[in-house]
Amino acid sequence: MNALKTALLLGALTGLLILIGGYFGGKQGMVIAFVFAMVMNLGSYWFSDKIVLRMYRAQEVTEQQAPELYRMVQDLSMRAGLPMPKVFIVPSQTPNAFATGRNEHHAVVAVTEGILRMLNRDELEGVLAHELSHIKNKDILIGAIAATVAGAVTMLANMAQWAAIFGGRGGDEEEGGGLGLLVMAILAPIAAMIIQMAISRSREYMADEGGARVSGKPFGLASALEKLARGSAAIMRAPGPKCARTWSATVRSATRAVRNTLATSASCDDFQSSNNSSGNEAGLSSTILWQIGQSRM
């Protein structure tokens, strides 16, 4: 269902590009905007791993440096039918994990020190499986395509704003075309952004489902998402930039999706038992950090 929704949303985004392109700049203007957007997003897609890892000062770890984490990723990758990705740790206390790389053969999975301290084994496996599902579903490529089309729409809208300021579209000005052009120039990027966000949300739901299936522990993933939501809320309340609001809302929605789509096969007693047993393993992630610290000495 989410795959169909993604296809429909991408179709809607492409249709919006064709409509806006034909109205604002004709075929030539649409092609120019699309080429510019494609070049910019192709660069970010091709070098996404290097850009993101350098931005977060992430450090690659080997099996000798972090055996527990490395073997966890290795085992989950085998279950997902993926090549072993590179494993990185980000020196940040913000609980987070992400996957990047242009394809499954150049993939990277990164976790922060904060998430290693927060989650137990079952929860961490669920989060890692979620990130591996992003790689398997080619979500980075789909995101780049959506960003390219949305970027082209935005560039066309900017062109239209200048056209409206300096005389609209010629003869249309007498019929109020300049005002219509300006209104569309404002609304088109908003529509493109909404569709792009909807595509991102649908891919997140697919990764939630895939992560729960790969790890075999849907309640571990649900529990991790709830912990991350609480951690994000704490960051949002703390002094400084309030950048966790959207992530917190996304986590809550994803938690509900995991519970609704995957947890129906297990009883409440199973959930309580899972929570109790996983709680006994809460020190595992701290062990990973200790192993990394020992390898650096």
N, C-alpha and C positions, 0 to 999 in steps of 0.2 A: 504493500500500500504506500509506504514512504517512498519507494523507488518510483512508483507511478506519479506521486505528488511532485517529486523532484523533476521528472520529465515534463510534467505540465507547467511547472513554474519556470523552468528553463525556456520552454516554448513561449510562455507569456512574456518573459523578459526579451526574447528575440523578437517577438511580435511588436513589443513596445519600441525596440530599436528601429525596426523597419518603419513603423508608423511615425515616430518622431523624426527619424532621418529624412523620410520623404517630405514631411511638413516643413522642417527647419532648413535643410540644406540640400534636398534632392539626393539623388544617388551619389553624386560626387562628394557632397558633404558627409554623408553617412559612411562612405568608404574611408575618407580621410580620418574621421573620428575613430572608426573601428581599428584602423591600422595603428594609430597612435596608442590607443588603449591596449591593443594586443602586444605591442612592443614593450610597454611598461610592465604589463602583468606577466608576460612571458619571462622577462628578466627576474621578476620577483619569484615566479614559480620555479624556474630552473635553479636559482641560487637560494631558495628559501631556507634550506638547512643551514648554510653558512651564515646567512643574514641573521636568522633567529638565534642560533647558538652563540654567535659573537655578541649579539645584543644582550643576551642573558648571562654572558661569561660562563657558559656551560663547559664542563670538563668531561671528556670521555673516560669511561671506566672499563676495565677488562675483567675477565672472570677471576683473575688472581686478586684484583683490587676489591671487587664487590661480588663474591661468589653467589650469595643468596639472591641478590637482585638479578644478576646476569643469568643464572639458571632459571629463574622465574620467567624472565622474558624469553629465554630460549625454549622453555617448555610450552609456553603459550603460543609462540610463533609456530612451533611444530603442529600444535592442535589447529591453528588457523590456516595451516598450509602455506606459510610465508617463509621467505629466507630470513635468517637471523639479522635483525637491524642493529645498528650501532646503539649503544646505551650511553646516555649522558646524565650527569647530575648537575643541577643548577644550584649555586650557593645562595639560596634565598629561603627565608622562613615562611614565605607565602605558600600555602598548600596548593600545588598545581602540578599538572602533567600534560604533556603534549607530544604529538607526533608530527614529523615534518619530513621533507624529502620529495623529490619529483616522481619517484615510483618505488615499488616495493624492493627493488634492488639497490636503491640509494636512500633507504629509509632510516630514520632516527627516532628513537623513543627517549624522551627526557623527563626526569622527575626532579622536583625540588627537594631540598633537605627538609623543608617544612612538611611536605606530604609524607615523607618517610617517617617523620616523628609522629604524625597524626594517626596513620592507618595501621591496622593489623594485617596479617598475611592475606586473609580472604578478601578484605577490602582492597588491598593493594593489587592483588591479582585481578579483581574486577575492573579497576581503573586501567591497568596496563592492557587488559584484553579489549577494553573500550578503545584505547588509542590504536591498538593493532587493527581493530575493525575499521578505523578511519583509513588506514593504509590499504587494507584489503578491498575496501569499497571505492578506492581512488577518490576520496573526498577532497584531497588537496588539488587534484586536477579539476574536479567539478567546481570547487571554490574559485579556482583561477579563471575558468570559463565564465562563471557568473560575474566575477569582478571585471573581466574584460568587457562584457556586454554592458554592465551597469556603468562602467567608466566611459564607454562610448556614448551612452545616453546622456551622462552628465556633461561631457564635452560638447555635445550638440546643443544641450540646453544653455551652456555658457555662450556658445556662438549665437544662439537665438536672443539671449539677453542683450548682447551688443547690437544685434540687428534691430531689435525693438527700440533701443535707445537712439540709434543713428538712422532711423527712417523705416523701420519695420521691413515688410516684404514688397516694397514698391507700391503697386496699385491697391493692394489690400488695405493700405493705411486709411484710405477714404472710407472704407467700410468697417473701421475699427479693428483691422487686422493686427495693428501694432499692439493693442491691448491684449488681444487673444494670444498673440505670440509670446508676450511677456508672462501671461498666466500659465501657458503650457510650459514655458521655460522654468517656471518655479515648481510646477506640479510633477513634471516628468522625472527629475532626479529623486524626488520623494517616493514616487511609485516604484522606481528602479531599486531604491534602497530597501523598501518594504519587501519586494519580491526576493531580493538577495538575502535578506534576513530570514525569510520563510524557507528558502532553500537550505540555509545553514541549519535552521532548527530541524528540518526533516532529516538531514544527514546525521544530526546528533541523535535523534531517536533511533535511526538505523544502527548507529554505533553502540547505543545502549543495548539494543536487542542482541547484536552480534557479540558484544562483550560478555553479556550474561551467558550466552550459549557457549562461547569459547572457554570461558573460565569454569562453567558449570556451577557457578555460585551467584545466582541472581540477587539473593539477599545480601551478599557481600558487597556487590556493586551499589545496591540501594542504600545500604548503611554508609558506604563511603560517600555517596552523593549527599546524604544528610549531614554527615560530618563536615564536608566541604562547604555546604550551605551555611552551617553555623560558623565555620572559620571565616568565610567571606563576610558574614554579617558582623563579626567581631572587627575585621579589618575596616569595614565601612563605618563603624562607630568610632574607630580610632582617629586621632588627628591626622590630617594630611589629605591627599586627593581621594575622593570617593569613587574609586574605579571598580568596586566589587558589586555594585548594585545590579547591573545587567547579568553578571555571572551568577549571582545568588538566585535571581529569578529563573534563569535557565536551569540551574541545578535542581531547584524545586520542581520545575516542570518535568525534567528528565527523571527525577525520582519517582514521580507519579506514573510516568510512562513505563518505567521498569517494573514497578509493582503491578500495574494493570495488565501488561502484556505477557509477563513472564512468571509472575509469582502465583498465578491462579492454580498451578498444579501442586503447590505445596500448602500445607495447613499452617495455621497460626502457631501450633505447637512446634512444627518444624522450624519456623522462623525464630521462635524463642530459643530453641535448642541451638540453632546456628549462631545466634548472637552470643549465647553463653559460651559455646565452645571457642568461637573466634576471639572472645574477650580474653581467653587464657593465653592467646598468642600475641597480645598487644606489644610485647617487647621485641618482636621479630625485626620490625623496621629500624628500631634503635640499634639492633645487632648489625644491620647493614651499614649504618653510619659508623659504627665502631670499626667494622672491617675496613671501610674506606680510610678512616683515620689511621689505622695501623699500617696500611699499605703506603701511606704518604710519609711515614716516619723514617 
